[in-house]
Amino acid sequence: MFLKTQAATEVAQFLAHHPTSEQIVAFHPSPEVAERAYELIHADRSGSLTEEERQELDSYMLIEYLVELVKLEAHRQLRQQAS
């Protein structure tokens, strides 16, 4: 199950503004989102995640994967424009 997280909201808002390839490559989550992701990863490693936290972490991992795919495509486009 995919949860609506702060990370998902941030990515949706960012993409809704039609960023350039350069802006996509430079995109990073807010410090709050990064901190929450690190908290969840730490809890996972210590074996103390609740089921809801597991779903939240899974959502963060999916978002990270999709953002990386978009960034790879943006890099490809920038390289193509440069040649």
C-alpha positions as MATLAB code, in Angstrom:
seq = 'MFLKTQAATEVAQFLAHHPTSEQIVAFHPSPEVAERAYELIHADRSGSLTEEERQELDSYMLIEYLVELVKLEAHRQLRQQAS';
ca = [
       0.000    0.000    0.000;
       1.326    3.411   -0.969;
       0.937    6.071    1.725;
       0.590    9.760    1.090;
       3.728   11.070    2.740;
       5.434   14.432    2.974;
       7.934   13.108    0.414;
       5.154   12.307   -2.064;
       3.636   15.745   -1.567;
       6.983   17.473   -2.117;
       7.695   15.537   -5.307;
       4.186   16.150   -6.655;
       4.432   19.881   -5.974;
       7.875   20.035   -7.571;
       6.773   18.200  -10.725;
       3.565   20.252  -10.999;
       5.726   23.328  -11.632;
       7.175   21.770  -14.820;
      10.841   21.839  -13.769;
      13.654   21.987  -16.281;
      16.085   19.090  -16.645;
      18.611   21.090  -14.636;
      16.120   21.612  -11.818;
      15.229   17.917  -11.809;
      18.875   16.895  -11.521;
      19.345   19.347   -8.625;
      16.196   18.260   -6.759;
      16.634   17.017   -3.180;
      14.070   16.287   -0.499;
      13.574   18.758    2.314;
      15.625   18.253    5.482;
      12.443   17.122    7.254;
      11.757   14.404    4.689;
      15.378   13.251    4.730;
      15.365   13.120    8.541;
      12.145   11.092    8.608;
      13.534    8.639    6.052;
      16.691    8.197    8.150;
      14.566    7.607   11.262;
      12.603    4.907    9.474;
      15.748    3.260    8.117;
      17.295    3.253   11.597;
      14.134    1.741   13.091;
      14.112   -0.887   10.355;
      17.704   -1.841   11.059;
      16.989   -2.122   14.778;
      13.887   -4.213   14.100;
      11.490   -1.798   15.765;
       9.298   -0.696   12.833;
       5.551   -0.826   13.270;
       3.436   -2.010   10.347;
       2.439    1.583    9.577;
       6.098    2.662    9.635;
       6.938   -0.254    7.316;
       4.356    1.018    4.834;
       5.719    4.544    5.190;
       9.283    3.337    4.566;
       8.128    1.329    1.548;
       6.475    4.476    0.190;
       9.672    6.461    0.680;
      11.667    3.771   -1.110;
       9.283    3.778   -4.081;
       9.399    7.570   -4.296;
      13.208    7.518   -4.163;
      13.311    4.926   -6.955;
      10.971    6.954   -9.171;
      12.867   10.207   -8.535;
      16.128    8.492   -9.489;
      14.565    7.267  -12.747;
      13.374   10.800  -13.556;
      16.836   12.186  -12.732;
      18.505    9.635  -15.021;
      16.227   10.695  -17.861;
      16.948   14.371  -17.154;
      20.695   13.634  -17.270;
      20.204   11.845  -20.604;
      18.338   14.816  -22.031;
      21.018   17.237  -20.871;
      23.746   15.137  -22.471;
      21.736   14.953  -25.694;
      21.269   18.743  -25.728;
      25.002   19.263  -25.168;
      25.981   17.200  -28.217;
];
